Amino acid sequence: MSQHLAPLTAAGKALHGFAGSHPRLTADSLRPYAGILGVLIGSIIGTLSSRVTTFGLLDLRGGLHAGFDEGAWITTSFGIGQMIAGVASPYAGAILGVRRVLLLGMALMFTSSLLAPLSPNLNAFLAMQVMGGIGSGTFIPLTISFVVRNLPARLVMYGIALYAMNSELSQNVAASLEGWYTETGSWHWIDWQYCAALPVMFACIWFGVPKETINMGLARDLDWPGLAYATIGFALLYAGLDQGNRLDWIGSGLIVGLLLSGGLVTLAFIGREIATPRPFLNLTKLLRGNLLLLVLLLAGFRFIILSTAYIIPTYLQTVQNFRELQVGDVLLWIALPQLAIALPLAALLRRIDGRWILALGSVLIGVACWMATGLTSDWATADFLPSQILQAIGQSFALTALLSLIIRSFNPADALAIGSLLQISRLFGGELGTAFMQTFVRVREQIHSNLVGLHIDSLATQTADRLAEYQGAVAAHTADAAEAAGRAAKLLATTVAQQAAVLSYIDGFLAAAGGAFLCLLLVALMRPPPPSPFFLNKG
């Protein structure tokens, strides 16, 4: 066995001996295509569910009569559930089989989606959010396992491309869906929408994903203490990151406690993985080859994707006063190219070195972010399209090539654990991107507001002219000169705040462009990928 095909994990070692019991499907039957459709729906739901909830948070809080601080835990609780499932999925999949775990995850997600809008109070809704996160959190990690271990070899790359496509697609249709539900229906459909999609996914998984024997004997070979440490540590860190900006980071004892305790438990997990003979993840082997760089790149691209996905809707809502449906009109055009790119890109990646596509994607993302630094307070829908369509294409190139290179780097028996690693990297990368950009933009806005304010001289001619213009406009609605002057001063302050916000968003795009440059440097450090049966020119 080649060194790069040696299993990296305890689950991989255990399942390696059972490889013969997982025969590949044949491309001449309908089953692999039904399976691909099922796991694609699942991966879209896994990403879409958290994104729609973020856009609909204001409507959810209103429907549940929750305050700002209490309602902020709605998205956090869902993410914690997804993190728990991301860690536990390889264990459950190894013992019970991928098909059973996916069906169980769908049952949890369906139940939570159906009951959450009917919750009598916020605590009940949060419990449903955790349950839904655990259910949907099984979809993405187990997708990779099905694609790598069960699809015909010549279809593996196409399955990977469709899997990668879901990120851009889900990220950018969420605002349109949430806006349409709240404009034409009610906030309840933010959750109920999944009750329509999950039965279709259930039928596809039931028919397309092969049954597997329950292997309870594998339980003794798995690292249960490592599972406990990782679950607790990662969940605590995720909660701290998600709530950090709202509670001002080290200014909050809760955030310090979450991050400190999560960090200590995660260190215990790392120590356990180094010391145990049967680790959840062999960290020594992980450092070999390109796998560590690939995991860092995945986290880095998620950082960039979530950073820019935060800036654009925030700008449109803050500066242009757009509603979610109007924001969705902008983002929807970014999602559409994915449908045309996925399959041709998969065919291309079967024939050339994925590092070139990965590098090209990084360059396109960086150029797109740099183009967006031309932002002004006059920008609206059409102004974002050139840069964001370019970024969407770059992200599709980068993520699909990245996943293809990851597939080359591990034994198919490790697919469950690698799927878990990808999910954890995806969640942490996205959360770090959102947390960083929220804090970065907030701080930069304060700085720009102060600097712009310093250059406004109340005695200067331009300031007096602007105040007179505002006062003249206000005077048409009030006969009180003092009131008109006060409102004119408030309008000037609003203009200063708006310009400070625009400048802070420009800084955010520059930071994202810098992140793309760092990703390009990581690509340059990668060695040629090893041969893989999934990337032959024929078959």
C-alpha positions as CSV (number, residue, x, y, z in Angstrom):
1,M,0.0,0.0,0.0
2,S,1.3,3.5,-0.9
3,Q,2.1,5.6,2.1
4,H,-0.5,8.2,1.2
5,L,-3.1,5.5,1.2
6,A,-2.4,4.3,4.8
7,P,-5.4,5.0,7.0
8,L,-5.1,8.1,9.1
9,T,-7.8,7.3,11.7
10,A,-9.0,4.6,13.9
11,A,-12.3,4.5,12.0
12,G,-10.3,4.2,8.8
13,K,-8.2,1.3,10.1
14,A,-11.3,-0.5,11.3
15,L,-13.2,0.0,8.1
16,H,-10.2,-0.8,5.8
17,G,-10.7,-4.5,6.6
18,F,-14.3,-4.3,5.5
19,A,-13.6,-2.6,2.2
20,G,-14.9,-5.7,0.3
21,S,-18.3,-5.4,2.0
22,H,-18.8,-2.0,0.3
23,P,-19.0,-2.8,-3.4
24,R,-19.2,0.2,-5.8
25,L,-22.4,0.9,-7.6
26,T,-22.5,0.6,-11.3
27,A,-23.0,3.7,-13.5
28,D,-25.5,1.8,-15.7
29,S,-28.1,1.8,-12.9
30,L,-30.2,4.6,-11.4
31,R,-29.0,4.0,-7.9
32,P,-25.8,6.1,-8.0
33,Y,-27.6,9.1,-9.5
34,A,-30.4,8.9,-6.9
35,G,-27.7,8.7,-4.2
36,I,-25.9,11.8,-5.6
37,L,-29.2,13.7,-5.7
38,G,-30.0,12.7,-2.1
39,V,-26.6,13.7,-0.7
40,L,-26.6,16.9,-2.8
41,I,-30.0,17.9,-1.3
42,G,-28.6,17.0,2.2
43,S,-25.5,19.2,1.7
44,I,-27.6,22.1,0.4
45,I,-29.9,21.8,3.4
46,G,-26.9,21.6,5.8
47,T,-25.5,24.9,4.5
48,L,-28.9,26.6,3.7
49,S,-30.4,26.0,7.1
50,S,-27.9,28.1,9.0
51,R,-27.8,30.8,6.3
52,V,-31.5,31.3,6.1
53,T,-31.7,31.4,9.9
54,T,-29.1,34.2,9.9
55,F,-31.1,36.3,7.4
56,G,-34.4,35.6,9.2
57,L,-33.1,36.2,12.7
58,L,-35.1,39.4,13.1
59,D,-38.3,37.7,12.0
60,L,-37.7,34.7,14.2
61,R,-37.1,37.0,17.2
62,G,-40.3,38.8,16.5
63,G,-42.3,35.6,16.1
64,L,-40.9,34.2,19.3
65,H,-41.1,37.6,21.2
66,A,-37.4,37.3,22.0
67,G,-35.1,40.2,22.8
68,F,-31.9,40.9,20.9
69,D,-29.6,39.2,23.4
70,E,-31.8,36.1,23.9
71,G,-32.5,35.8,20.2
72,A,-28.8,35.9,19.3
73,W,-28.5,32.3,20.6
74,I,-30.8,31.0,17.9
75,T,-28.1,30.7,15.3
76,T,-25.5,29.6,17.9
77,S,-27.6,26.7,19.1
78,F,-28.0,25.4,15.5
79,G,-24.3,25.7,14.8
80,I,-23.4,23.9,18.1
81,G,-25.7,21.0,16.9
82,Q,-23.9,20.8,13.6
83,M,-20.5,20.8,15.3
84,I,-21.6,17.9,17.6
85,A,-22.8,15.9,14.6
86,G,-19.6,16.8,12.6
87,V,-17.5,15.2,15.3
88,A,-19.7,12.2,16.0
89,S,-20.7,11.3,12.4
90,P,-17.6,9.1,11.5
91,Y,-18.1,7.1,14.7
92,A,-21.8,6.6,14.1
93,G,-21.3,6.0,10.4
94,A,-18.6,3.4,11.0
95,I,-20.7,1.4,13.4
96,L,-24.3,1.8,12.0
97,G,-23.5,2.6,8.4
98,V,-23.9,5.8,6.4
99,R,-27.4,5.0,5.2
100,R,-28.8,4.5,8.7
101,V,-27.2,7.6,10.1
102,L,-28.4,9.8,7.2
103,L,-32.0,8.5,7.7
104,L,-31.8,9.2,11.4
105,G,-30.4,12.7,10.7
106,M,-33.3,13.3,8.3
107,A,-35.8,12.2,11.0
108,L,-34.3,14.6,13.5
109,M,-34.2,17.4,11.1
110,F,-37.8,16.8,9.9
111,T,-39.1,16.7,13.5
112,S,-37.3,19.8,14.6
113,S,-38.3,21.7,11.4
114,L,-41.9,20.8,11.9
115,L,-42.1,21.5,15.6
116,A,-39.8,24.5,16.0
117,P,-42.3,27.2,14.7
118,L,-44.9,25.8,17.1
119,S,-42.6,26.2,20.2
120,P,-44.3,27.8,23.1
121,N,-41.2,29.8,24.2
122,L,-37.6,30.5,23.2
123,N,-36.1,27.7,25.2
124,A,-38.2,25.1,23.4
125,F,-37.2,26.7,20.1
126,L,-33.5,26.6,21.0
127,A,-33.8,22.9,21.9
128,M,-35.3,22.3,18.4
129,Q,-32.5,24.2,16.9
130,V,-29.9,22.0,18.5
131,M,-31.8,18.9,17.4
132,G,-32.0,20.3,13.8
133,G,-28.3,21.1,13.9
134,I,-27.4,17.6,14.9
135,G,-29.7,16.1,12.2
136,S,-28.5,18.4,9.3
137,G,-24.9,18.2,10.6
138,T,-24.7,14.5,9.5
139,F,-25.5,15.4,5.9
140,I,-22.2,17.1,4.8
141,P,-19.7,14.7,6.5
142,L,-21.4,11.6,5.2
143,T,-21.7,12.9,1.7
144,I,-18.0,12.5,1.1
145,S,-18.1,8.9,2.4
146,F,-20.9,8.0,-0.1
147,V,-19.2,9.7,-3.0
148,V,-15.7,8.1,-2.4
149,R,-16.7,4.6,-1.3
150,N,-19.8,3.8,-3.3
151,L,-19.9,5.7,-6.5
152,P,-18.4,4.3,-9.7
153,A,-14.8,5.6,-10.0
154,R,-15.6,7.6,-13.1
155,L,-18.4,9.4,-11.3
156,V,-16.5,10.3,-8.1
157,M,-15.2,13.6,-9.5
158,Y,-18.6,14.7,-10.6
159,G,-20.0,13.9,-7.2
160,I,-17.3,16.0,-5.6
161,A,-18.1,18.9,-8.0
162,L,-21.8,18.8,-7.2
163,Y,-20.9,18.7,-3.5
164,A,-18.7,21.7,-3.8
165,M,-21.3,23.6,-5.8
166,N,-23.7,23.6,-2.9
167,S,-21.7,26.1,-0.9
168,E,-22.0,29.0,-3.3
169,L,-25.6,28.0,-4.3
170,S,-26.8,27.7,-0.7
171,Q,-25.0,30.8,0.5
172,N,-26.6,33.0,-2.1
173,V,-30.2,31.8,-2.4
174,A,-30.8,32.0,1.3
175,A,-31.7,35.7,1.4
176,S,-34.2,35.3,-1.5
177,L,-35.9,32.4,0.2
178,E,-36.2,34.1,3.6
179,G,-37.4,37.3,2.1
180,W,-40.0,35.5,0.0
181,Y,-41.3,33.6,3.0
182,T,-41.7,36.6,5.2
183,E,-43.1,38.8,2.4
184,T,-45.7,36.3,1.1
185,G,-46.2,33.9,4.0
186,S,-44.9,33.8,7.5
187,W,-41.7,33.3,9.4
188,H,-42.8,29.7,10.2
189,W,-41.7,28.7,6.7
190,I,-38.1,29.5,7.5
191,D,-38.2,26.0,9.2
192,W,-41.1,24.4,7.4
193,Q,-39.4,24.6,4.0
194,Y,-37.3,21.6,5.0
195,C,-40.4,19.4,5.6
196,A,-40.9,19.6,1.8
197,A,-37.3,18.9,0.8
198,L,-36.5,16.1,3.3
199,P,-39.0,13.5,2.0
200,V,-37.4,13.8,-1.5
201,M,-34.0,13.3,0.1
202,F,-35.3,10.4,2.1
203,A,-36.5,8.6,-1.0
204,C,-33.2,9.2,-2.8
205,I,-31.1,8.0,0.1
206,W,-33.4,5.0,0.7
207,F,-33.0,3.9,-2.9
208,G,-29.5,5.1,-3.8
209,V,-27.3,4.6,-0.8
210,P,-26.4,0.9,-0.2
211,K,-27.3,-0.9,3.0
212,E,-24.4,-1.7,5.3
213,T,-24.0,-4.2,8.1
214,I,-24.1,-3.0,11.6
215,N,-20.6,-3.5,13.0
216,M,-20.8,-3.1,16.8
217,G,-17.4,-4.8,17.1
218,L,-15.9,-1.6,15.7
219,A,-16.9,0.3,18.8
220,R,-14.0,-1.1,20.8
221,D,-11.5,0.2,18.2
222,L,-12.8,3.8,18.3
223,D,-11.4,6.6,20.5
224,W,-14.4,7.4,22.7
225,P,-12.6,9.7,25.1
226,G,-11.2,11.6,22.0
227,L,-14.8,11.9,20.8
228,A,-15.9,13.4,24.1
229,Y,-13.0,15.8,24.3
230,A,-13.5,17.0,20.7
231,T,-17.3,17.4,21.0
232,I,-17.1,19.4,24.2
233,G,-14.1,21.5,23.2
234,F,-15.2,22.4,19.7
235,A,-18.7,23.2,20.8
236,L,-17.5,25.6,23.5
237,L,-15.1,27.3,21.0
238,Y,-17.8,27.6,18.4
239,A,-20.2,29.2,21.0
240,G,-17.5,31.6,22.1
241,L,-16.7,32.7,18.5
242,D,-20.3,33.1,17.5
243,Q,-21.2,35.3,20.5
244,G,-17.9,37.1,20.8
245,N,-18.6,40.2,18.8
246,R,-21.9,40.8,20.4
247,L,-20.5,40.6,23.9
248,D,-17.2,42.4,23.1
249,W,-14.8,39.5,23.4
250,I,-12.5,39.7,26.4
251,G,-14.8,42.3,27.9
252,S,-17.3,39.5,28.7
253,G,-16.6,36.9,31.3
254,L,-18.9,34.5,29.5
255,I,-16.9,34.7,26.3
256,V,-13.6,34.4,28.1
257,G,-14.9,31.3,29.9
258,L,-16.2,29.7,26.7
259,L,-13.0,30.2,24.8
260,L,-10.7,29.3,27.7
261,S,-12.5,26.1,28.7
262,G,-13.0,25.2,25.0
263,G,-9.3,25.7,24.4
264,L,-8.3,23.6,27.4
265,V,-10.5,20.7,26.4
266,T,-9.3,20.9,22.8
267,L,-5.7,20.7,24.1
268,A,-6.7,17.6,26.1
269,F,-8.1,16.2,22.8
270,I,-4.8,16.9,21.0
271,G,-2.8,15.3,23.9
272,R,-5.1,12.3,23.7
273,E,-4.6,11.9,19.9
274,I,-0.8,12.0,20.3
275,A,-0.8,9.5,23.2
276,T,-3.4,6.9,22.3
277,P,-2.5,4.0,20.0
278,R,-5.9,4.2,18.3
279,P,-6.5,8.0,17.7
280,F,-9.5,9.6,16.3
281,L,-7.1,11.4,13.9
282,N,-3.4,10.5,13.6
283,L,-1.9,13.9,13.9
284,T,1.6,12.7,12.9
285,K,0.4,11.3,9.6
286,L,-1.8,14.4,9.1
287,L,1.4,16.5,8.9
288,R,2.7,14.4,5.9
289,G,2.0,15.3,2.4
290,N,-0.5,18.1,1.5
291,L,-3.4,17.2,3.8
292,L,-2.6,19.8,6.5
293,L,-2.2,22.5,3.9
294,L,-5.5,21.4,2.3
295,V,-7.4,21.6,5.6
296,L,-5.9,25.1,6.2
297,L,-7.0,26.1,2.7
298,L,-10.5,24.9,3.3
299,A,-10.7,26.9,6.5
300,G,-9.2,29.9,4.7
301,F,-11.6,29.8,1.8
302,R,-14.6,29.4,4.2
303,F,-13.1,32.5,6.0
304,I,-13.2,34.5,2.8
305,I,-16.6,33.2,1.7
306,L,-18.3,34.1,5.0
307,S,-16.5,37.4,5.2
308,T,-17.8,38.7,1.9
309,A,-21.1,37.0,2.5
310,Y,-21.4,39.2,5.6
311,I,-20.2,42.5,4.0
312,I,-22.6,42.7,1.0
313,P,-25.9,42.0,2.8
314,T,-24.9,44.2,5.7
315,Y,-24.0,47.1,3.3
316,L,-27.2,46.7,1.4
317,Q,-29.3,46.7,4.5
318,T,-27.4,49.4,6.4
319,V,-26.5,51.9,3.6
320,Q,-29.2,51.3,1.0
321,N,-32.0,50.1,3.4
322,F,-32.7,47.0,1.3
323,R,-35.0,44.3,2.7
324,E,-34.0,40.6,2.5
325,L,-35.9,40.0,-0.7
326,Q,-34.0,42.9,-2.4
327,V,-30.7,41.6,-1.0
328,G,-31.6,38.2,-2.4
329,D,-32.0,39.7,-5.9
330,V,-28.3,40.7,-5.8
331,L,-27.0,37.4,-4.3
332,L,-29.2,35.2,-6.6
333,W,-27.2,36.3,-9.7
334,I,-24.0,35.1,-8.0
335,A,-25.5,31.6,-7.4
336,L,-26.6,31.0,-11.0
337,P,-23.1,30.4,-12.6
338,Q,-22.5,27.4,-10.3
339,L,-25.1,25.4,-12.3
340,A,-23.1,25.8,-15.5
341,I,-19.6,25.4,-14.0
342,A,-19.9,22.3,-11.9
343,L,-19.8,19.4,-14.4
344,P,-17.4,20.9,-17.0
345,L,-15.0,21.7,-14.1
346,A,-15.2,18.1,-12.9
347,A,-14.3,16.8,-16.3
348,L,-11.3,19.2,-16.4
349,L,-10.1,18.2,-13.0
350,R,-9.9,14.5,-14.0
351,R,-7.3,15.5,-16.6
352,I,-5.1,18.2,-15.1
353,D,-3.3,18.9,-11.9
354,G,-5.8,20.4,-9.4
355,R,-3.2,22.8,-8.0
356,W,-3.4,24.9,-11.2
357,I,-7.2,25.2,-10.8
358,L,-6.8,25.9,-7.1
359,A,-4.3,28.7,-7.8
360,L,-6.5,30.2,-10.5
361,G,-9.5,30.2,-8.1
362,S,-7.4,31.9,-5.5
363,V,-6.3,34.6,-8.0
364,L,-9.9,35.2,-9.2
365,I,-11.2,35.5,-5.6
366,G,-8.4,38.0,-4.8
367,V,-9.1,40.1,-7.9
368,A,-12.8,40.1,-7.2
369,C,-12.3,41.3,-3.6
370,W,-10.0,44.0,-4.9
371,M,-12.6,45.1,-7.5
372,A,-15.1,45.5,-4.7
373,T,-12.9,48.0,-3.0
374,G,-14.3,50.6,-5.5
375,L,-17.5,50.5,-3.3
376,T,-19.3,53.9,-2.8
377,S,-22.5,54.8,-1.0
378,D,-24.2,54.9,-4.4
379,W,-23.6,51.2,-5.1
380,A,-26.7,48.9,-5.5
381,T,-27.6,45.7,-7.2
382,A,-25.8,46.0,-10.6
383,D,-22.6,47.4,-9.2
384,F,-21.8,44.3,-7.2
385,L,-22.4,41.8,-10.0
386,P,-19.1,42.0,-11.9
387,S,-16.9,41.4,-8.8
388,Q,-19.2,38.9,-7.2
389,I,-19.8,36.7,-10.2
390,L,-16.0,36.6,-10.7
391,Q,-15.6,35.7,-7.0
392,A,-18.3,33.0,-7.3
393,I,-16.5,31.4,-10.3
394,G,-13.2,31.6,-8.4
395,Q,-14.7,30.0,-5.3
396,S,-16.2,27.2,-7.4
397,F,-12.8,26.6,-9.0
398,A,-11.0,26.7,-5.7
399,L,-13.4,24.6,-3.6
400,T,-13.9,21.9,-6.3
401,A,-10.1,21.6,-6.9
402,L,-9.5,21.6,-3.2
403,L,-11.8,18.7,-2.6
404,S,-10.3,16.8,-5.5
405,L,-6.9,17.2,-4.0
406,I,-8.1,16.1,-0.6
407,I,-9.6,12.9,-2.1
408,R,-6.2,12.1,-3.5
409,S,-4.6,12.3,-0.1
410,F,-6.4,9.6,1.9
411,N,-7.5,6.0,1.9
412,P,-11.2,5.6,0.9
413,A,-11.7,3.8,4.2
414,D,-10.9,7.2,5.9
415,A,-13.8,8.9,4.1
416,L,-16.0,9.1,7.2
417,A,-13.3,10.7,9.4
418,I,-12.1,13.0,6.6
419,G,-15.7,14.1,6.0
420,S,-15.9,15.0,9.7
421,L,-12.6,16.9,9.4
422,L,-13.9,18.8,6.4
423,Q,-17.1,19.7,8.3
424,I,-15.2,20.9,11.4
425,S,-12.8,23.0,9.2
426,R,-15.8,24.4,7.3
427,L,-17.6,25.4,10.5
428,F,-14.6,26.9,12.2
429,G,-13.4,28.6,9.1
430,G,-16.8,30.2,8.4
431,E,-17.2,31.2,12.0
432,L,-13.8,32.7,12.2
433,G,-14.5,34.6,9.0
434,T,-17.8,36.0,10.3
435,A,-16.5,36.8,13.8
436,F,-13.4,38.5,12.4
437,M,-15.2,40.5,9.8
438,Q,-18.0,41.6,12.2
439,T,-15.4,42.8,14.7
440,F,-13.0,44.2,12.0
441,V,-15.8,46.2,10.3
442,R,-17.1,47.5,13.6
443,V,-13.7,48.7,14.8
444,R,-12.8,50.2,11.4
445,E,-16.2,52.0,11.3
446,Q,-15.4,53.6,14.6
447,I,-12.0,54.7,13.5
448,H,-13.3,56.1,10.2
449,S,-16.2,57.9,11.9
450,N,-13.7,59.6,14.2
451,L,-11.4,60.6,11.4
452,V,-14.2,61.9,9.2
453,G,-15.7,63.8,12.1
454,L,-12.3,65.4,12.8
455,H,-12.3,66.9,9.3
456,I,-15.8,68.5,9.7
457,D,-15.3,72.1,10.8
458,S,-18.6,73.7,12.0
459,L,-17.3,77.1,10.9
460,A,-16.1,75.9,7.4
461,T,-18.0,77.2,4.4
462,Q,-18.7,73.7,3.0
463,T,-20.1,72.5,6.3
464,A,-22.3,75.6,6.5
465,D,-23.5,75.1,2.9
466,R,-24.4,71.4,3.6
467,L,-26.3,72.3,6.8
468,A,-28.1,75.0,5.0
469,E,-29.1,72.6,2.2
470,Y,-30.4,70.1,4.8
471,Q,-32.2,72.8,6.7
472,G,-33.9,74.0,3.6
473,A,-35.1,70.5,2.8
474,V,-36.4,70.0,6.3
475,A,-38.0,73.4,6.5
476,A,-40.6,72.3,4.0
477,H,-42.0,69.9,6.6
478,T,-41.8,72.1,9.7
479,A,-42.2,75.8,10.5
480,D,-39.9,75.7,13.6
481,A,-36.5,77.0,12.6
482,A,-34.8,75.5,15.7
483,E,-36.3,72.1,15.0
484,A,-35.2,72.3,11.4
485,A,-31.6,73.2,12.4
486,G,-31.5,70.2,14.8
487,R,-32.8,67.8,12.2
488,A,-30.3,69.2,9.7
489,A,-27.5,68.4,12.2
490,K,-28.8,64.9,12.6
491,L,-28.8,64.4,8.8
492,L,-25.2,65.5,8.6
493,A,-24.3,63.1,11.4
494,T,-26.1,60.3,9.5
495,T,-24.1,61.1,6.4
496,V,-20.9,60.9,8.3
497,A,-21.9,57.5,9.8
498,Q,-22.9,56.3,6.3
499,Q,-19.5,57.2,4.8
500,A,-17.7,55.7,7.8
501,A,-19.6,52.4,7.2
502,V,-18.7,52.4,3.5
503,L,-15.0,52.9,4.2
504,S,-15.1,50.1,6.8
505,Y,-16.7,47.7,4.2
506,I,-13.9,48.7,1.7
507,D,-11.4,47.7,4.4
508,G,-13.2,44.4,4.8
509,F,-12.9,43.6,1.1
510,L,-9.2,44.5,1.3
511,A,-8.8,42.1,4.2
512,A,-10.6,39.3,2.2
513,A,-8.2,40.0,-0.8
514,G,-5.3,39.6,1.6
515,G,-6.8,36.3,2.7
516,A,-6.9,35.1,-0.9
517,F,-3.3,36.0,-1.3
518,L,-2.3,34.0,1.7
519,C,-4.3,31.0,0.3
520,L,-2.3,31.4,-3.0
521,L,1.0,31.2,-1.0
522,L,-0.3,27.9,0.7
523,V,-1.0,26.5,-2.8
524,A,2.5,27.3,-3.8
525,L,3.9,25.2,-0.9
526,M,2.0,22.1,-2.0
527,R,3.7,19.1,-3.5
528,P,2.4,17.3,-6.6
529,P,-0.6,15.1,-5.7
530,P,-0.2,11.3,-5.6
531,P,-1.9,9.2,-8.2
532,S,-5.6,8.3,-7.7
533,P,-7.9,5.9,-9.4
534,F,-10.6,8.6,-9.5
535,F,-8.7,10.9,-11.8
536,L,-7.7,8.7,-14.7
537,N,-8.3,10.0,-18.2
538,K,-10.6,7.1,-19.0
539,G,-12.9,4.8,-17.2
